[in-house]
């Protein structure tokens, strides 16, 4: 004779509530092996294995509706394979979305302007929107720099091959560098991490200031403090 387990014993064994087991019974997912006249439910090993399967599939992200269809399906192995593929894609999409959100949160923590800019939600939203546009601008600048380097190499090669005056090439290269710098300068502005002011420095200060890929050490015209300011795109 098979061992029987009360609803309380099964709940304790699987670390779930008796309410969950009653819910599975009502939904037709797992019925007790038998119910006594006094209403007490008892389960055997087969039902416990079914409950373990349900809990496992729930952890993978399956809905109870999907699990019920799977249990009732005669071709359960084929259905499980299809559902696993579908759930895998759904989970992959969720992971991608969560990863994007995590990166946004990490970025907000890193930029160091939260205390200064969170006077209202529109401030931080505007800054994040402008900062995101910087990604496109930086890619353009990388392309332009590559083009400038190629031009320099070609100019140097022609200079030696045709014995051209080096000063002409140097002037062209310097003018090109200034042009690219001005192009970039005209499209960016900065956020002070101390007071949250958004400002545009002078062209000279822009060029001589120490900087990282996303920050430039500038003096804020509003609070007068010199610090690494977040670089964002102008509207």
VEXDRENGU-996054 format. One record per atom (N, C-alpha, C): atom name; x, y, z; residue number from 0. Coordinates in Angstrom, 3 decimals, decimal comma. Layout:
// residues N
REC atome       px       py       pz num
REC    CA        X        Y        Z NUM
...
END
This chain:
// residues 235
REC atome       px       py       pz num
REC     N    0,852   -1,198    0,000   0
REC    CA    0,000    0,000    0,000   0
REC     C    0,893    1,255    0,000   0
REC     N    0,551    2,228   -0,884   1
REC    CA    1,361    3,434   -1,003   1
REC     C    1,195    4,315    0,231   1
REC     N    2,284    5,055    0,512   2
REC    CA    2,233    5,989    1,623   2
REC     C    1,307    7,143    1,270   2
REC     N    0,614    7,618    2,258   3
REC    CA   -0,256    8,765    2,042   3
REC     C    0,207    9,911    2,939   3
REC     N    0,004   11,118    2,419   4
REC    CA    0,451   12,310    3,120   4
REC     C   -0,703   13,296    3,221   4
REC     N   -0,841   13,881    4,383   5
REC    CA   -1,898   14,884    4,563   5
REC     C   -1,504   16,163    3,835   5
REC     N   -2,481   17,034    3,660   6
REC    CA   -2,219   18,289    2,960   6
REC     C   -1,182   19,125    3,719   6
REC     N   -1,222   19,052    5,047   7
REC    CA   -0,254   19,798    5,850   7
REC     C    1,155   19,247    5,670   7
REC     N    1,277   17,906    5,597   8
REC    CA    2,590   17,274    5,421   8
REC     C    3,185   17,609    4,059   8
REC     N    2,342   17,589    3,032   9
REC    CA    2,816   17,920    1,679   9
REC     C    3,250   19,383    1,613   9
REC     N    2,464   20,255    2,211  10
REC    CA    2,795   21,686    2,210  10
REC     C    4,140   21,923    2,886  10
REC     N    4,372   21,239    4,020  11
REC    CA    5,642   21,380    4,739  11
REC     C    6,792   20,788    3,939  11
REC     N    6,550   19,658    3,304  12
REC    CA    7,571   18,968    2,511  12
REC     C    8,048   19,818    1,342  12
REC     N    7,110   20,522    0,667  13
REC    CA    7,430   21,299   -0,533  13
REC     C    7,597   22,786   -0,246  13
REC     N    7,464   23,162    1,017  14
REC    CA    7,631   24,554    1,443  14
REC     C    6,641   25,487    0,725  14
REC     N    5,387   25,058    0,703  15
REC    CA    4,314   25,885    0,164  15
REC     C    3,165   25,877    1,163  15
REC     N    2,155   26,680    0,884  16
REC    CA    1,021   26,755    1,812  16
REC     C   -0,046   25,739    1,445  16
REC     N   -0,853   25,374    2,438  17
REC    CA   -1,991   24,474    2,178  17
REC     C   -3,001   25,161    1,261  17
REC     N   -3,042   26,494    1,337  18
REC    CA   -3,946   27,259    0,473  18
REC     C   -3,565   27,064   -0,997  18
REC     N   -2,257   27,010   -1,274  19
REC    CA   -1,788   26,785   -2,647  19
REC     C   -2,235   25,416   -3,144  19
REC     N   -2,125   24,397   -2,296  20
REC    CA   -2,525   23,040   -2,682  20
REC     C   -4,036   22,981   -2,944  20
REC     N   -4,814   23,662   -2,137  21
REC    CA   -6,264   23,698   -2,363  21
REC     C   -6,581   24,430   -3,674  21
REC     N   -5,810   25,472   -3,949  22
REC    CA   -5,995   26,228   -5,193  22
REC     C   -5,700   25,344   -6,401  22
REC     N   -4,623   24,553   -6,330  23
REC    CA   -4,287   23,633   -7,428  23
REC     C   -5,393   22,597   -7,624  23
REC     N   -6,000   22,180   -6,513  24
REC    CA   -7,100   21,221   -6,573  24
REC     C   -8,313   21,848   -7,243  24
REC     N   -8,657   23,056   -6,851  25
REC    CA   -9,821   23,752   -7,420  25
REC     C   -9,643   24,022   -8,907  25
REC     N   -8,394   24,342   -9,316  26
REC    CA   -8,115   24,639  -10,726  26
REC     C   -7,933   23,378  -11,576  26
REC     N   -7,974   22,207  -10,953  27
REC    CA   -7,846   20,964  -11,699  27
REC     C   -6,419   20,641  -12,103  27
REC     N   -5,464   21,253  -11,419  28
REC    CA   -4,057   20,985  -11,728  28
REC     C   -3,590   19,682  -11,088  28
REC     N   -3,784   19,576   -9,782  29
REC    CA   -3,423   18,349   -9,058  29
REC     C   -4,519   18,044   -8,040  29
REC     N   -5,176   16,920   -8,255  30
REC    CA   -6,197   16,475   -7,310  30
REC     C   -5,550   15,558   -6,272  30
REC     N   -6,011   15,583   -5,036  31
REC    CA   -5,492   14,639   -4,038  31
REC     C   -5,769   13,203   -4,492  31
REC     N   -4,999   12,262   -3,992  32
REC    CA   -5,227   10,851   -4,339  32
REC     C   -6,629   10,439   -3,895  32
REC     N   -7,028   10,950   -2,764  33
REC    CA   -8,400   10,736   -2,306  33
REC     C   -8,711   11,723   -1,178  33
REC     N  -10,002   11,921   -0,982  34
REC    CA  -10,469   12,818    0,079  34
REC     C  -11,410   12,037    0,974  34
REC     N  -11,167   12,046    2,255  35
REC    CA  -12,002   11,302    3,186  35
REC     C  -13,349   12,004    3,397  35
REC     N  -14,249   11,317    4,039  36
REC    CA  -15,595   11,844    4,257  36
REC     C  -15,582   13,138    5,072  36
REC     N  -14,607   13,243    5,949  37
REC    CA  -14,520   14,456    6,777  37
REC     C  -13,879   15,624    6,022  37
REC     N  -13,524   15,423    4,724  38
REC    CA  -12,968   16,487    3,897  38
REC     C  -11,455   16,559    3,896  38
REC     N  -10,784   15,697    4,655  39
REC    CA   -9,324   15,714    4,696  39
REC     C   -8,746   15,191    3,391  39
REC     N   -7,812   15,936    2,831  40
REC    CA   -7,167   15,555    1,581  40
REC     C   -5,879   14,777    1,882  40
REC     N   -5,636   13,758    1,043  41
REC    CA   -4,404   12,977    1,179  41
REC     C   -3,766   12,787   -0,193  41
REC     N   -2,454   12,872   -0,205  42
REC    CA   -1,687   12,787   -1,450  42
REC     C   -0,740   11,592   -1,400  42
REC     N   -0,466   11,066   -2,569  43
REC    CA    0,521    9,996   -2,702  43
REC     C    1,711   10,516   -3,501  43
REC     N    2,737    9,679   -3,673  44
REC    CA    3,979   10,097   -4,333  44
REC     C    3,736   10,671   -5,735  44
REC     N    2,795   10,083   -6,477  45
REC    CA    2,523   10,548   -7,843  45
REC     C    2,049   11,997   -7,854  45
REC     N    1,139   12,346   -6,933  46
REC    CA    0,643   13,729   -6,871  46
REC     C    1,749   14,695   -6,418  46
REC     N    2,589   14,223   -5,521  47
REC    CA    3,691   15,073   -5,035  47
REC     C    4,650   15,386   -6,171  47
REC     N    4,925   14,384   -7,022  48
REC    CA    5,801   14,622   -8,178  48
REC     C    5,174   15,631   -9,135  48
REC     N    3,850   15,539   -9,309  49
REC    CA    3,151   16,493  -10,175  49
REC     C    3,250   17,919   -9,612  49
REC     N    3,093   18,037   -8,292  50
REC    CA    3,196   19,359   -7,664  50
REC     C    4,610   19,906   -7,824  50
REC     N    5,609   19,056   -7,668  51
REC    CA    7,005   19,477   -7,840  51
REC     C    7,247   19,981   -9,261  51
REC     N    6,625   19,299  -10,236  52
REC    CA    6,751   19,725  -11,636  52
REC     C    6,115   21,096  -11,835  52
REC     N    4,941   21,301  -11,250  53
REC    CA    4,253   22,595  -11,363  53
REC     C    5,116   23,714  -10,765  53
REC     N    5,668   23,477   -9,589  54
REC    CA    6,503   24,482   -8,922  54
REC     C    7,747   24,789   -9,748  54
REC     N    8,322   23,750  -10,357  55
REC    CA    9,517   23,933  -11,184  55
REC     C    9,195   24,771  -12,417  55
REC     N    8,084   24,452  -13,089  56
REC    CA    7,682   25,194  -14,287  56
REC     C    7,323   26,636  -13,945  56
REC     N    6,728   26,838  -12,755  57
REC    CA    6,417   28,202  -12,322  57
REC     C    7,697   29,020  -12,133  57
REC     N    8,720   28,382  -11,587  58
REC    CA   10,016   29,063  -11,400  58
REC     C   10,627   29,462  -12,739  58
REC     N   10,360   28,665  -13,781  59
REC    CA   10,871   28,972  -15,117  59
REC     C   10,081   30,089  -15,794  59
REC     N    8,937   30,461  -15,189  60
REC    CA    8,153   31,565  -15,741  60
REC     C    6,861   31,154  -16,421  60
REC     N    6,517   29,865  -16,386  61
REC    CA    5,279   29,414  -17,026  61
REC     C    4,063   29,854  -16,210  61
REC     N    2,982   30,181  -16,905  62
REC    CA    1,733   30,523  -16,231  62
REC     C    1,009   29,236  -15,854  62
REC     N    0,080   29,333  -14,896  63
REC    CA   -0,688   28,150  -14,489  63
REC     C   -1,546   27,632  -15,636  63
REC     N   -1,989   28,550  -16,506  64
REC    CA   -2,772   28,149  -17,674  64
REC     C   -1,943   27,267  -18,597  64
REC     N   -0,687   27,670  -18,841  65
REC    CA    0,204   26,883  -19,683  65
REC     C    0,512   25,528  -19,052  65
REC     N    0,727   25,537  -17,732  66
REC    CA    1,049   24,295  -17,023  66
REC     C   -0,117   23,321  -17,089  66
REC     N   -1,336   23,838  -16,925  67
REC    CA   -2,521   22,976  -16,976  67
REC     C   -2,675   22,357  -18,358  67
REC     N   -2,465   23,155  -19,404  68
REC    CA   -2,549   22,640  -20,774  68
REC     C   -1,505   21,557  -20,999  68
REC     N   -0,330   21,769  -20,426  69
REC    CA    0,757   20,814  -20,582  69
REC     C    0,434   19,494  -19,887  69
REC     N   -0,097   19,580  -18,677  70
REC    CA   -0,429   18,377  -17,912  70
REC     C   -1,521   17,568  -18,599  70
REC     N   -2,496   18,271  -19,191  71
REC    CA   -3,630   17,593  -19,825  71
REC     C   -3,332   17,127  -21,248  71
REC     N   -2,237   17,613  -21,823  72
REC    CA   -1,882   17,277  -23,202  72
REC     C   -1,294   15,868  -23,273  72
REC     N   -1,798   15,053  -24,177  73
REC    CA   -1,283   13,691  -24,342  73
REC     C    0,120   13,695  -24,941  73
REC     N    0,407   14,719  -25,748  74
REC    CA    1,751   14,840  -26,326  74
REC     C    2,562   15,831  -25,493  74
REC     N    2,612   15,576  -24,204  75
REC    CA    3,207   16,534  -23,276  75
REC     C    4,682   16,821  -23,563  75
REC     N    5,429   15,806  -24,016  76
REC    CA    6,863   16,022  -24,264  76
REC     C    7,084   17,018  -25,398  76
REC     N    6,278   16,904  -26,483  77
REC    CA    6,386   17,841  -27,607  77
REC     C    5,914   19,232  -27,195  77
REC     N    4,822   19,265  -26,445  78
REC    CA    4,288   20,548  -25,995  78
REC     C    5,277   21,243  -25,061  78
REC     N    5,919   20,453  -24,185  79
REC    CA    6,888   21,025  -23,254  79
REC     C    8,056   21,645  -24,010  79
REC     N    8,500   20,978  -25,061  80
REC    CA    9,609   21,501  -25,861  80
REC     C    9,243   22,845  -26,496  80
REC     N    8,025   22,931  -27,038  81
REC    CA    7,576   24,177  -27,660  81
REC     C    7,419   25,285  -26,624  81
REC     N    6,856   24,930  -25,464  82
REC    CA    6,654   25,925  -24,415  82
REC     C    7,994   26,408  -23,857  82
REC     N    8,954   25,492  -23,768  83
REC    CA   10,281   25,874  -23,283  83
REC     C   10,941   26,866  -24,231  83
REC     N   10,799   26,627  -25,530  84
REC    CA   11,358   27,546  -26,527  84
REC     C   10,699   28,914  -26,415  84
REC     N    9,355   28,901  -26,280  85
REC    CA    8,610   30,152  -26,169  85
REC     C    8,989   30,907  -24,896  85
REC     N    9,068   30,158  -23,779  86
REC    CA    9,405   30,792  -22,508  86
REC     C   10,840   31,297  -22,502  86
REC     N   11,715   30,580  -23,187  87
REC    CA   13,118   30,993  -23,293  87
REC     C   13,214   32,353  -23,971  87
REC     N   12,463   32,523  -25,068  88
REC    CA   12,481   33,797  -25,789  88
REC     C   11,886   34,917  -24,945  88
REC     N   10,792   34,614  -24,231  89
REC    CA   10,166   35,617  -23,377  89
REC     C   11,110   36,035  -22,246  89
REC     N   11,758   35,038  -21,630  90
REC    CA   12,708   35,331  -20,553  90
REC     C   13,895   36,131  -21,077  90
REC     N   14,338   35,790  -22,293  91
REC    CA   15,467   36,490  -22,903  91
REC     C   15,119   37,962  -23,124  91
REC     N   13,889   38,218  -23,576  92
REC    CA   13,431   39,591  -23,793  92
REC     C   13,362   40,354  -22,476  92
REC     N   12,847   39,679  -21,432  93
REC    CA   12,757   40,313  -20,114  93
REC     C   14,144   40,637  -19,572  93
REC     N   15,091   39,707  -19,774  94
REC    CA   16,467   39,928  -19,316  94
REC     C   17,068   41,136  -20,019  94
REC     N   16,804   41,223  -21,337  95
REC    CA   17,321   42,343  -22,125  95
REC     C   16,759   43,665  -21,605  95
REC     N   15,443   43,678  -21,327  96
REC    CA   14,798   44,897  -20,831  96
REC     C   15,327   45,270  -19,446  96
REC     N   15,496   44,252  -18,588  97
REC    CA   16,005   44,510  -17,245  97
REC     C   17,457   44,978  -17,273  97
REC     N   18,240   44,401  -18,194  98
REC    CA   19,637   44,804  -18,331  98
REC     C   19,727   46,268  -18,734  98
REC     N   18,851   46,676  -19,667  99
REC    CA   18,819   48,080  -20,097  99
REC     C   18,465   48,996  -18,929  99
REC     N   17,468   48,583  -18,137 100
REC    CA   17,058   49,385  -16,986 100
REC     C   18,169   49,459  -15,942 100
REC     N   18,865   48,313  -15,737 101
REC    CA   19,964   48,293  -14,773 101
REC     C   21,080   49,237  -15,198 101
REC     N   21,374   49,258  -16,490 102
REC    CA   22,417   50,145  -17,001 102
REC     C   22,035   51,610  -16,806 102
REC     N   20,734   51,912  -17,006 103
REC    CA   20,265   53,287  -16,797 103
REC     C   20,396   53,691  -15,334 103
REC     N   20,054   52,755  -14,433 104
REC    CA   20,168   53,038  -12,998 104
REC     C   21,635   53,216  -12,606 104
REC     N   22,497   52,320  -13,101 105
REC    CA   23,931   52,427  -12,815 105
REC     C   24,492   53,749  -13,329 105
REC     N   24,017   54,134  -14,507 106
REC    CA   24,506   55,379  -15,094 106
REC     C   24,075   56,575  -14,257 106
REC     N   22,828   56,556  -13,784 107
REC    CA   22,339   57,644  -12,931 107
REC     C   23,154   57,743  -11,651 107
REC     N   23,562   56,591  -11,126 108
REC    CA   24,356   56,584   -9,905 108
REC     C   25,759   57,133  -10,159 108
REC     N   26,266   56,911  -11,369 109
REC    CA   27,635   57,313  -11,688 109
REC     C   27,769   58,788  -12,048 109
REC     N   26,742   59,357  -12,677 110
REC    CA   26,929   60,707  -13,208 110
REC     C   27,021   61,771  -12,130 110
REC     N   26,576   61,433  -10,909 111
REC    CA   26,826   62,336   -9,793 111
REC     C   26,074   63,647   -9,812 111
REC     N   24,944   63,726  -10,508 112
REC    CA   24,194   64,984  -10,543 112
REC     C   22,795   64,821   -9,960 112
REC     N   22,528   63,686   -9,327 113
REC    CA   21,182   63,428   -8,828 113
REC     C   20,736   64,442   -7,778 113
REC     N   21,562   64,656   -6,784 114
REC    CA   21,154   65,568   -5,708 114
REC     C   20,942   66,987   -6,215 114
REC     N   21,700   67,349   -7,249 115
REC    CA   21,603   68,713   -7,780 115
REC     C   20,458   68,885   -8,756 115
REC     N   20,094   67,821   -9,460 116
REC    CA   19,111   67,956  -10,535 116
REC     C   17,715   67,472  -10,178 116
REC     N   17,583   66,719   -9,110 117
REC    CA   16,276   66,167   -8,780 117
REC     C   15,374   67,157   -8,050 117
REC     N   15,353   68,384   -8,498 118
REC    CA   14,398   69,347   -7,950 118
REC     C   13,007   69,011   -8,466 118
REC     N   12,950   68,448   -9,659 119
REC    CA   11,707   67,883  -10,180 119
REC     C   12,077   66,809  -11,196 119
REC     N   11,102   65,960  -11,517 120
REC    CA   11,389   64,815  -12,376 120
REC     C   11,752   65,215  -13,797 120
REC     N   11,261   66,348  -14,254 121
REC    CA   11,541   66,766  -15,627 121
REC     C   13,017   67,078  -15,822 121
REC     N   13,693   67,568  -14,761 122
REC    CA   15,119   67,886  -14,851 122
REC     C   15,930   66,662  -15,225 122
REC     N   15,772   65,598  -14,440 123
REC    CA   16,577   64,399  -14,665 123
REC     C   16,188   63,720  -15,968 123
REC     N   14,893   63,781  -16,332 124
REC    CA   14,448   63,183  -17,593 124
REC     C   15,078   63,896  -18,779 124
REC     N   15,119   65,227  -18,708 125
REC    CA   15,719   66,016  -19,773 125
REC     C   17,208   65,733  -19,902 125
REC     N   17,899   65,655  -18,765 126
REC    CA   19,339   65,392  -18,778 126
REC     C   19,634   64,007  -19,351 126
REC     N   18,850   63,004  -18,951 127
REC    CA   19,067   61,646  -19,460 127
REC     C   18,810   61,583  -20,961 127
REC     N   17,778   62,302  -21,433 128
REC    CA   17,473   62,315  -22,867 128
REC     C   18,626   62,940  -23,651 128
REC     N   19,129   64,062  -23,154 129
REC    CA   20,242   64,733  -23,835 129
REC     C   21,518   63,895  -23,773 129
REC     N   21,754   63,252  -22,619 130
REC    CA   22,966   62,454  -22,467 130
REC     C   22,933   61,244  -23,396 130
REC     N   21,727   60,690  -23,595 131
REC    CA   21,592   59,552  -24,513 131
REC     C   21,912   59,951  -25,953 131
REC     N   21,579   61,203  -26,309 132
REC    CA   21,889   61,689  -27,656 132
REC     C   23,390   61,785  -27,884 132
REC     N   24,142   61,880  -26,785 133
REC    CA   25,590   61,983  -26,899 133
REC     C   26,193   60,735  -27,521 133
REC     N   25,553   59,599  -27,317 134
REC    CA   26,064   58,350  -27,890 134
REC     C   26,159   58,454  -29,404 134
REC     N   25,110   59,021  -30,018 135
REC    CA   25,087   59,197  -31,476 135
REC     C   26,160   60,193  -31,900 135
REC     N   26,262   61,304  -31,145 136
REC    CA   27,254   62,332  -31,483 136
REC     C   28,674   61,791  -31,358 136
REC     N   28,928   61,029  -30,301 137
REC    CA   30,276   60,471  -30,112 137
REC     C   30,639   59,508  -31,242 137
REC     N   29,667   58,744  -31,710 138
REC    CA   29,933   57,833  -32,829 138
REC     C   30,296   58,611  -34,092 138
REC     N   29,576   59,710  -34,308 139
REC    CA   29,889   60,558  -35,459 139
REC     C   31,304   61,110  -35,348 139
REC     N   31,661   61,578  -34,153 140
REC    CA   32,988   62,149  -33,948 140
REC     C   34,086   61,114  -34,154 140
REC     N   33,828   59,881  -33,712 141
REC    CA   34,808   58,804  -33,937 141
REC     C   35,033   58,600  -35,426 141
REC     N   33,936   58,634  -36,185 142
REC    CA   34,035   58,480  -37,638 142
REC     C   34,825   59,630  -38,255 142
REC     N   34,541   60,853  -37,798 143
REC    CA   35,242   62,023  -38,330 143
REC     C   36,738   61,986  -37,994 143
REC     N   37,050   61,536  -36,796 144
REC    CA   38,457   61,442  -36,391 144
REC     C   39,199   60,427  -37,245 144
REC     N   38,533   59,302  -37,507 145
REC    CA   39,137   58,279  -38,375 145
REC     C   39,397   58,857  -39,762 145
REC     N   38,415   59,625  -40,272 146
REC    CA   38,576   60,256  -41,586 146
REC     C   39,739   61,255  -41,576 146
REC     N   39,878   62,006  -40,462 147
REC    CA   40,969   62,977  -40,349 147
REC     C   42,325   62,272  -40,329 147
REC     N   42,395   61,164  -39,600 148
REC    CA   43,651   60,395  -39,528 148
REC     C   44,025   59,847  -40,902 148
REC     N   43,013   59,334  -41,614 149
REC    CA   43,271   58,815  -42,968 149
REC     C   43,764   59,935  -43,876 149
REC     N   43,122   61,112  -43,746 150
REC    CA   43,532   62,270  -44,546 150
REC     C   44,981   62,657  -44,229 150
REC     N   45,330   62,640  -42,946 151
REC    CA   46,692   62,984  -42,541 151
REC     C   47,706   62,012  -43,156 151
REC     N   47,380   60,729  -43,089 152
REC    CA   48,295   59,712  -43,625 152
REC     C   48,481   59,868  -45,140 152
REC     N   47,344   60,141  -45,819 153
REC    CA   47,422   60,344  -47,280 153
REC     C   48,231   61,598  -47,598 153
REC     N   47,997   62,662  -46,817 154
REC    CA   48,719   63,924  -47,035 154
REC     C   50,219   63,757  -46,819 154
REC     N   50,584   63,027  -45,772 155
REC    CA   52,005   62,790  -45,492 155
REC     C   52,646   61,981  -46,615 155
REC     N   51,890   60,975  -47,101 156
REC    CA   52,412   60,149  -48,194 156
REC     C   52,623   60,985  -49,460 156
REC     N   51,637   61,836  -49,774 157
REC    CA   51,752   62,698  -50,955 157
REC     C   52,865   63,728  -50,780 157
REC     N   53,025   64,197  -49,549 158
REC    CA   54,063   65,187  -49,276 158
REC     C   55,451   64,629  -49,607 158
REC     N   55,676   63,386  -49,194 159
REC    CA   56,980   62,774  -49,484 159
REC     C   57,102   62,377  -50,948 159
REC     N   55,995   61,893  -51,528 160
REC    CA   56,049   61,435  -52,924 160
REC     C   56,222   62,603  -53,891 160
REC     N   55,500   63,711  -53,620 161
REC    CA   55,549   64,867  -54,518 161
REC     C   56,447   65,983  -54,004 161
REC     N   57,082   65,724  -52,863 162
REC    CA   57,980   66,723  -52,259 162
REC     C   57,273   68,069  -52,022 162
REC     N   56,061   67,937  -51,444 163
REC    CA   55,290   69,148  -51,150 163
REC     C   55,806   69,820  -49,890 163
REC     N   55,429   71,079  -49,752 164
REC    CA   55,810   71,842  -48,567 164
REC     C   55,055   71,299  -47,355 164
REC     N   55,780   70,910  -46,323 165
REC    CA   55,173   70,306  -45,137 165
REC     C   54,253   71,275  -44,410 165
REC     N   54,572   72,549  -44,470 166
REC    CA   53,769   73,538  -43,742 166
REC     C   52,338   73,579  -44,243 166
REC     N   52,141   73,351  -45,530 167
REC    CA   50,785   73,354  -46,101 167
REC     C   49,956   72,229  -45,498 167
REC     N   50,584   71,055  -45,430 168
REC    CA   49,892   69,893  -44,867 168
REC     C   49,569   70,134  -43,396 168
REC     N   50,531   70,695  -42,648 169
REC    CA   50,323   70,960  -41,215 169
REC     C   49,172   71,943  -41,010 169
REC     N   49,124   72,976  -41,832 170
REC    CA   48,047   73,972  -41,721 170
REC     C   46,687   73,323  -41,978 170
REC     N   46,623   72,484  -43,010 171
REC    CA   45,358   71,812  -43,348 171
REC     C   44,908   70,913  -42,195 171
REC     N   45,863   70,160  -41,620 172
REC    CA   45,543   69,247  -40,516 172
REC     C   45,066   70,030  -39,293 172
REC     N   45,759   71,119  -38,962 173
REC    CA   45,377   71,939  -37,804 173
REC     C   43,997   72,546  -38,001 173
REC     N   43,737   73,054  -39,194 174
REC    CA   42,417   73,628  -39,488 174
REC     C   41,323   72,564  -39,383 174
REC     N   41,659   71,365  -39,858 175
REC    CA   40,690   70,265  -39,767 175
REC     C   40,384   69,907  -38,328 175
REC     N   41,435   69,879  -37,478 176
REC    CA   41,243   69,569  -36,058 176
REC     C   40,399   70,637  -35,377 176
REC     N   40,663   71,903  -35,699 177
REC    CA   39,884   73,005  -35,117 177
REC     C   38,426   72,925  -35,557 177
REC     N   38,225   72,573  -36,815 178
REC    CA   36,868   72,468  -37,351 178
REC     C   36,083   71,373  -36,638 178
REC     N   36,728   70,210  -36,426 179
REC    CA   36,062   69,110  -35,730 179
REC     C   35,780   69,473  -34,282 179
REC     N   36,728   70,153  -33,646 180
REC    CA   36,552   70,572  -32,261 180
REC     C   35,378   71,544  -32,134 180
REC     N   35,284   72,484  -33,079 181
REC    CA   34,188   73,468  -33,066 181
REC     C   32,843   72,782  -33,329 181
REC     N   32,860   71,821  -34,214 182
REC    CA   31,641   71,063  -34,521 182
REC     C   31,118   70,381  -33,258 182
REC     N   32,018   69,771  -32,501 183
REC    CA   31,648   69,075  -31,270 183
REC     C   31,207   70,079  -30,195 183
REC     N   31,964   71,153  -30,054 184
REC    CA   31,670   72,188  -29,052 184
REC     C   30,280   72,780  -29,251 184
REC     N   29,900   73,007  -30,489 185
REC    CA   28,601   73,613  -30,798 185
REC     C   27,413   72,701  -30,484 185
REC     N   27,681   71,473  -30,150 186
REC    CA   26,604   70,500  -29,934 186
REC     C   26,534   69,950  -28,510 186
REC     N   27,379   70,465  -27,610 187
REC    CA   27,367   69,955  -26,241 187
REC     C   27,194   71,069  -25,211 187
REC     N   26,749   70,675  -24,037 188
REC    CA   26,674   71,562  -22,887 188
REC     C   26,953   70,712  -21,647 188
REC     N   27,026   71,328  -20,482 189
REC    CA   27,495   70,612  -19,301 189
REC     C   26,596   70,844  -18,091 189
REC     N   26,527   69,798  -17,239 190
REC    CA   25,719   69,861  -16,029 190
REC     C   26,645   69,891  -14,821 190
REC     N   26,502   70,919  -14,003 191
REC    CA   27,311   71,033  -12,788 191
REC     C   26,795   70,040  -11,740 191
REC     N   27,663   69,182  -11,187 192
REC    CA   27,210   68,205  -10,189 192
REC     C   26,909   68,826   -8,828 192
REC     N   27,295   70,085   -8,643 193
REC    CA   27,096   70,748   -7,357 193
REC     C   25,758   71,476   -7,259 193
REC     N   25,413   72,252   -8,304 194
REC    CA   24,166   73,033   -8,254 194
REC     C   23,151   72,610   -9,319 194
REC     N   23,570   71,744  -10,255 195
REC    CA   22,650   71,275  -11,288 195
REC     C   22,468   72,224  -12,457 195
REC     N   23,230   73,318  -12,476 196
REC    CA   23,108   74,288  -13,567 196
REC     C   23,632   73,691  -14,871 196
REC     N   22,926   73,967  -15,957 197
REC    CA   23,359   73,533  -17,281 197
REC     C   23,977   74,734  -17,982 197
REC     N   25,216   74,609  -18,409 198
REC    CA   25,910   75,770  -18,971 198
REC     C   26,791   75,372  -20,154 198
REC     N   27,222   76,396  -20,896 199
REC    CA   28,130   76,210  -22,035 199
REC     C   29,405   76,995  -21,735 199
REC     N   30,548   76,322  -21,624 200
REC    CA   31,794   77,024  -21,339 200
REC     C   32,304   77,759  -22,581 200
REC     N   33,359   78,540  -22,408 201
REC    CA   33,978   79,188  -23,563 201
REC     C   34,681   78,130  -24,404 201
REC     N   34,907   78,439  -25,655 202
REC    CA   35,580   77,492  -26,555 202
REC     C   36,986   77,171  -26,055 202
REC     N   37,658   78,157  -25,497 203
REC    CA   39,003   77,948  -24,968 203
REC     C   38,969   77,012  -23,760 203
REC     N   38,061   77,297  -22,810 204
REC    CA   37,939   76,451  -21,613 204
REC     C   37,575   75,025  -21,995 204
REC     N   36,734   74,883  -22,996 205
REC    CA   36,324   73,571  -23,500 205
REC     C   37,532   72,771  -23,986 205
REC     N   38,418   73,426  -24,711 206
REC    CA   39,556   72,733  -25,324 206
REC     C   40,682   72,419  -24,350 206
REC     N   40,903   73,266  -23,360 207
REC    CA   42,045   73,057  -22,455 207
REC     C   41,670   72,253  -21,207 207
REC     N   40,375   72,033  -20,964 208
REC    CA   39,949   71,356  -19,738 208
REC     C   40,267   69,862  -19,789 208
REC     N   40,741   69,279  -18,665 209
REC    CA   40,911   67,822  -18,589 209
REC     C   39,549   67,157  -18,750 209
REC     N   39,537   65,990  -19,359 210
REC    CA   38,233   65,360  -19,585 210
REC     C   38,350   63,844  -19,677 210
REC     N   37,221   63,204  -19,487 211
REC    CA   37,058   61,762  -19,677 211
REC     C   36,056   61,616  -20,820 211
REC     N   35,735   60,379  -21,234 212
REC    CA   34,753   60,236  -22,324 212
REC     C   33,398   60,898  -22,070 212
REC     N   33,003   61,075  -20,793 213
REC    CA   31,678   61,629  -20,515 213
REC     C   31,690   62,874  -19,617 213
REC     N   32,851   63,256  -19,121 214
REC    CA   32,930   64,394  -18,209 214
REC     C   34,053   65,341  -18,626 214
REC     N   33,904   66,609  -18,253 215
REC    CA   34,940   67,604  -18,515 215
REC     C   35,066   68,494  -17,273 215
REC     N   36,306   68,735  -16,848 216
REC    CA   36,534   69,517  -15,628 216
REC     C   36,419   70,996  -15,946 216
REC     N   35,319   71,576  -15,481 217
REC    CA   35,018   72,977  -15,794 217
REC     C   34,572   73,724  -14,550 217
REC     N   34,621   75,055  -14,635 218
REC    CA   34,144   75,900  -13,546 218
REC     C   32,711   76,327  -13,845 218
REC     N   31,808   76,027  -12,933 219
REC    CA   30,397   76,373  -13,123 219
REC     C   30,217   77,880  -12,987 219
REC     N   29,582   78,532  -13,945 220
REC    CA   29,381   79,991  -13,870 220
REC     C   28,377   80,401  -12,795 220
REC     N   27,584   79,438  -12,313 221
REC    CA   26,556   79,778  -11,324 221
REC     C   27,085   79,670   -9,891 221
REC     N   27,675   78,501   -9,556 222
REC    CA   28,149   78,310   -8,180 222
REC     C   29,649   78,567   -8,030 222
REC     N   30,369   78,655   -9,165 223
REC    CA   31,791   78,970   -9,132 223
REC     C   32,700   77,807   -8,773 223
REC     N   32,129   76,598   -8,628 224
REC    CA   32,949   75,441   -8,254 224
REC     C   33,480   74,732   -9,495 224
REC     N   34,739   74,280   -9,405 225
REC    CA   35,358   73,568  -10,516 225
REC     C   35,281   72,074  -10,245 225
REC     N   34,677   71,358  -11,155 226
REC    CA   34,510   69,920  -10,970 226
REC     C   34,257   69,267  -12,316 226
REC     N   34,250   67,941  -12,289 227
REC    CA   33,975   67,203  -13,521 227
REC     C   32,466   67,259  -13,800 227
REC     N   32,111   67,919  -14,879 228
REC    CA   30,706   68,132  -15,248 228
REC     C   30,275   67,144  -16,329 228
REC     N   29,036   66,683  -16,190 229
REC    CA   28,497   65,738  -17,168 229
REC     C   28,286   66,406  -18,513 229
REC     N   28,743   65,741  -19,569 230
REC    CA   28,592   66,259  -20,933 230
REC     C   27,288   65,729  -21,530 230
REC     N   26,435   66,646  -21,963 231
REC    CA   25,163   66,261  -22,577 231
REC     C   24,998   67,006  -23,917 231
REC     N   24,069   66,512  -24,695 232
REC    CA   23,833   67,108  -26,028 232
REC     C   22,899   68,307  -25,897 232
REC     N   23,195   69,364  -26,671 233
REC    CA   22,296   70,505  -26,689 233
REC     C   21,010   70,141  -27,428 233
REC     N   19,925   70,806  -27,071 234
REC    CA   18,639   70,582  -27,750 234
REC     C   18,698   71,153  -29,152 234
END
